[in-house]
């Protein structure tokens, strides 16, 4: 639970406190531990609000303001110069903002009673005591390093120094690499190592890559990795790391000149714990609506902090740069005596993996199931822009919403183009409190090179509206087998050619364009109908229902069912030349 800020729950009390705070002069000595997103946003915003405050930033690395999200691309050579990662230097920050920025200075102790911090130089070991009136913690998150024999050889990415060291190692021409972890950073690293010519293997303990996605979308990302020569092993655990190898728990030994650890991160709260600050239920720092810790003179921002979760209305660990930036700004406002508020986080994330993009916002189906929260999920496979304009490609989109009131609980999209636009629209809709059916009414920019008259987001809204209004009912891929076992006939309404090429076992082919001529054989149902992506299936089920036949449409059609089915049997993804060629052809045909 977030710590109390002693304001109580009465809105009138909160207004009174804010107005009193607004008359309080800014404190003159502000110390910030850690730079990058949250710390530097707080420092520069506070300077704009208070020209006289003494603002000191203490950073243990050699860079206080750098693009940490760009580190994998520096290793891969896409970003060629180390200086391109550096956004601001200490001298630049002093010249423009009169900030006292001290790099290579690690804070080793916080004395909350004396209002001081003790720093130790990482260069010569000299220690200094720095006083503060207000302290801001922006210490980020540290890579998880499990107690595996030999894991000290594993490289991780957190600082510019880490990236420079890894790039130097890649530069001496290693031939093989193993990436442990198939999350966002792990897959970005895999892509960039392949770009440097390394034979790359990705190991993931979970049964899929990118666990923020549900399995039927994650498998599409796995296909892309394999199509570009990456060997992906799922459900794989590491027993030990050798000088040039990684040994798995099943005894197999993989060659690995370079080993990169991307298992995940944990809030860097060791210093805060020593100072007696309260942690939240997820292990991050607990803060109130003003981002104050259990000590009102100590604020905390960024990846070390537990955020308010927009879906659960509790707290969770969400490590995102834009959230850290926003928190830094709000903390500066509060210190300067301005009204400040906390905004719940949606966890909007996106990653590029070779030629596709995967994005997510809110909760996925697996997380909602674990929490016991009711939901409905729908899938679509729209084109990113008008099909008559050259270059249109399909995307796979999933929307999850409350079955009663249509509250949007989450969304996931995988595709080649336009993914960022659509996930951002849905994230904005969630922040504004729009329901799933209201997505249909959004007036979104349209021209043939950019979208269709019915944007993919609009289509999700129409689908949600149809379900919540009772106009149609869908069958999820996981439910299909049970219905077939109960005796529901399975009708494929695609063309005879499509059915012959690939079909669900046991299905009967009744093409939608000639469906009326064969409805007598179906009686009054019930039946399950499917097509390639769900659109023709919806037309067919609507016709059947109008004629008194109980019918349900397979959500997302054959394409979603196929991806979901393959995901259930995921394991080692075959990376042979034949398999890579076959998967690449499949990926391209699904995009056509």
Buried (B, 14 or more C-beta within 10 A) or exposed (E): EBBEBEBEEEEEEBEEBBEEBEEEEBBEBBBBBBBBBBBBBBBBBBBEBBEEBBBBBBBBBBBBBBBBBBBBBBBBEEBEEBEEBBBBBBEBBEEEBEBBBBBBBBBEBBEBEEBBBBBBBBEEEEEEEBEBBBBBBBBBBBBBEEEBEBBEBBBBBBBBEBBBBBBEBBEEEBEBBBBBBBBBBBBBBBBBBBBBEBBBBBBBBBBBBBBBBBBBBBBBBBBBBBBBBBBBBBBBBBBBBBEBBBBBEEEEEBBBBBBBBBBBBBBBBEBBEEBEBBBBEBEBBBBBBBBBBBBEBBBBBBBBBBBBBBBBEBBBBBBBBEBBBBBBBBBBBBBBBBBBEBBBBBBBBBBBBBBBBBBBBBBBBBBBEEEEBEBBBBBBBBBBBBBEBEEBBBBBBBBBBBEEEBBBBBBBBBBBBBBBBBBBBBBBBBBEEBBBBBBBEBEBEBEBEBBBEBBBBBBBBBBBBBBBEEEBBBBBBBBBEEBBEEEBBBBBBBBEEBBEEEBBEEBBBBBBEEBEEEBEEBEEBBBBBBBBBBBBBBBBBBBBBEEEBBBBBBBBBBBBBBBBBBBEEBEEBEBEEEEBEBBBEEBEEBBE
